[in-house]
Amino acid sequence: MSHETLTVTDNRTSKSYTLPIENGTVRAMDLRQIKTDEQDFGLMTYDPAFMNTASCRSSITYIDGERGILRYRGYPIEVLAEHCTFLEVAYLILFGELPTEHELNDWVDDITHHTMLHETTKKFMEGFRHNAHPMGMLVSTIAALSTIYPESREVEDPANRLIQIKRLIAKMPSIVSMAYRHVLGFPYVYPDNDLSYPENLMNMLWKMVEPKYVANPVIARALDILFILHADHEQNCSANTMRCVGSAHADPYLATAAAAAALAGPLHGGANEEVLNMLDEIGSKENVPAYIKRIKDGRGKLMGFGHRVYKNYDPRAKVIKWTAERVFEVTGRNAKLDIALELERIALEDEYFIKRKLYPNVDFYSGIIYQAMGFKPEMFTVLFAIPRAVGWLAQWQEMITDPEQKIARPRQMWVGNEPREFVAMEKRGPVRLAMR
């Protein structure tokens, strides 16, 4: 008998079953053979929020939360952030290998020449209220691109998939910039093909009346690094949404809009805004010890610390902390950074937080950087979505080409009523709604 097996004894029937183990997993469908009789549906697993369920095989992003490791296609995130541009990393994530110089030049050229949006998109954007949330505008506009590119429905055509992938990566900064300027009441700025990916975003966001926008290289590089750090993060809520919607063979614009909608939730993409609120509440570096005591007394949460996956220092947080220092050399030092550094110092030395494995995560410093660049908190998640589109599209393509994948359709554990007799209207009692 192979050692890569699991033997299960069903105490209801005294029968034993041998299940193969592959890559540290047991297939849930193998449990279906465990029945009490022929009429029994078979055993299922119950796993709310997919805490311990692998829904796919993937070779894109590897995370070891216990050791604080994050790799794209085998490359450590720290190495990629130090040596690569975002579009270089995007190529790696999508195609599995770092590009040659010729491949990168062609890739950058393709992305650059797909940045323009159809003119009708401006009219669509103008339909939003002046105070509309940028994330709502982003989600809606991405979905609307599905109507502009109806051929995107041919998801099983590799060449067609590639052109839609290029379009989406190229147009994300253009949509984000239009949403940003719409709220401010400024005219939209067209892309500039002479600029790099982050520089072009800066141009479309911040160009005013100057004939040619000149991007600050430090800010441009900081954006590039932030985009690399945020490009993918394994099977998170939005990636799972992208795969789920994509499994129905919806086109990539609709699937990406759904993923962006998931990202909009405060438990997912909005965490860095909560960090800023916490730092505002603390007020000054001197108030940090008292705030720490409040947390330890159970009166509040330490935002930006801890992670569903990481039980060690988030490797992205180390890079982003270094990036924050470079940005503040240009923008001027933000008082929030001093509070954050003191908060981090005390928390990393306190046994209370060490025991609970509460280490800084990527959200702890990213919001501070974006605020220093002049963005309001409602823009943080929108900026997050620009690079994450690469990860979503890589996950989508991997799902589409995986022969084991089918339309997503989880099972449920029924806890409702057994069959009941119908009650006539005049015999029904008042309904007491359970409010939670």
HELIX and SHEET records of a PDB file:
HELIX    1   1 ALA A   28  GLN A   33  5                                   6    
HELIX    2   2 PRO A   48  PHE A   50  5                                   3    
HELIX    3   3 ILE A   77  HIS A   83  1                                   7    
HELIX    4   4 PHE A   86  PHE A   95  1                                  10    
HELIX    5   5 GLU A  101  THR A  112  1                                  12    
HELIX    6   6 THR A  120  GLU A  126  1                                   7    
HELIX    7   7 PRO A  134  ILE A  148  1                                  15    
HELIX    8   8 PRO A  150  ARG A  153  5                                   4    
HELIX    9   9 PRO A  158  LEU A  184  1                                  27    
HELIX   10  10 TYR A  197  TRP A  206  1                                  10    
HELIX   11  11 PRO A  217  HIS A  230  1                                  14    
HELIX   12  12 CYS A  237  GLY A  246  1                                  10    
HELIX   13  13 PRO A  252  LEU A  263  1                                  12    
HELIX   14  14 ALA A  271  ILE A  282  1                                  12    
HELIX   15  15 LYS A  285  ASN A  287  5                                   3    
HELIX   16  16 VAL A  288  LYS A  296  1                                   9    
HELIX   17  17 PRO A  315  THR A  331  1                                  17    
HELIX   18  18 ALA A  335  GLU A  349  1                                  15    
HELIX   19  19 GLU A  351  LYS A  355  1                                   5    
HELIX   20  20 ASP A  363  ALA A  372  1                                  10    
HELIX   21  21 PRO A  377  MET A  379  5                                   3    
HELIX   22  22 PHE A  380  ILE A  400  1                                  21    
HELIX   23  23 MET A  425  LYS A  427  5                                   3    
SHEET    1   A 2 THR A   5  ASP A  10  0                                        
SHEET    2   A 2 LYS A  15  PRO A  20 -1                                        
SHEET    1   B 3 THR A  61  ASP A  64  0                                        
SHEET    2   B 3 ILE A  69  TYR A  72 -1                                        
SHEET    3   B 3 TYR A  75  PRO A  76 -1                                        
END                                                                             
